[in-house]
Amino acid sequence: QVQLVESGGGLVQAGGSLRLSCVASGLSFRNNYMRWYRQAAGKQRELVASIDRGGSTNYADAVKGRFTLSRDNAKNTVYLEMKSLKPEDTAIYYCNQASYWGQGTQVTVSS
């Protein structure tokens, strides 16, 4: 049974930083792409960043240069480091692997 558990969300002022974590279980973590999505109120879920099994990353244009995605295969964990946060980054952030989703963690950025 695959489980993805996110943590690290919270309330932060614009310009601040947060680090989200996603711990995976029940899958061959090191062999899988991992992704972060986000969904703001009233909007569609959108891809934020992805990382392949070799550690290569891709980012949405809206977060390039501010967000960094990394993985620790020994801990079955991916990290999304978010800096220079903006109010428009406010959303529920979800960890994803194939058809599996975490429960989400709320990120709120105040202006």
N, C-alpha and C positions, 0 to 999 in steps of 0.2 A: 504494500500500500504506500503510494507516494504521498509525502506530506511536505509542504512548503510553509515555513513559519517566518513571517516578517516581524521586525521590531525596529525601533529607533525613530519612529515618527514623533511629531510634537509640534508645539507652537514656537515660532522663532520670528524675530524681526527681520525686515528686509535687509539684505546684506549679510545675514548670518549664515551659519552652516549647520548641517545635520549629516549624520551617517546612518543609512539604513542597512540592516542586515537581513539576510534570508538564509535560514538553515534548511537544508534539504535532507530527506530521508526516504528510503525505499526505492532508490534508483541508483544507477551507476553514475554518480555525480560527475566524476572527472571526464566522462565521455559525452557529456551533454552540453548543448547550448543552454545558456540561462539568459533570461530577459527580465527587464523591469518595464512595467506599463504604469500609466497613471490615468485616473479619471476624475476630472473636475465636475462639480455639480452642473448638471444640465448639458454635459458634453459627452462625446464618445470617448471610449477608452483609447489611449494612444500609446504607441511604443516610445519608450524613453531611451533605452540603451540595451545592448546585447553583448554577450561575450561568448566566444567559442571555446572549445576544449583546449585550444592552444593559448588562450588568453588574449586573442585579438578582439578588439572592441569596436562597436559602432554606436553612434549617438544621434539622436534627433537634433536637427539644426537649432532648436530652441534651447538646448542645454549644452551644446558643444562649448568646450572651454571652461565650463562651470562644474559639470558633473564628471565623476570618474568612477567607472565600474571595474571591480577587480574580483578575483576569486581565490579562495584558499581551499584547494582540493583536500588537504589533510583534515580540514574541519567541515567539509561539505557545505561551505558557506560562500555566498557572494555578498559583496559590499557595494553600496552606492553612496559615494561621498559627494555631497551636494554643497557647493559654496556659492557665495554671492546670490543667495536666494532672493527671488522676486515674488511679489504677491501673486503673479500669474502661475507660479509653481504650486500654488495651493491645490491639493488633490488627494485622493486616496491612491497610494502607491502599491502596486501588486507585483509580486514575484511570479514568474511563469517559467515552466518547462513543458514544452509540447502542449498537451491538453490539460495540464495540471496548473492550478492556481492556488496562491496563498489566500489568506483571509483579508489581506490588505492592512496598511498602516496609514493613518491620517497625517498629512503634512499641511500645516497652516502657516502661511507667511503673512505677517501683518505689515502694513505700510507705515 
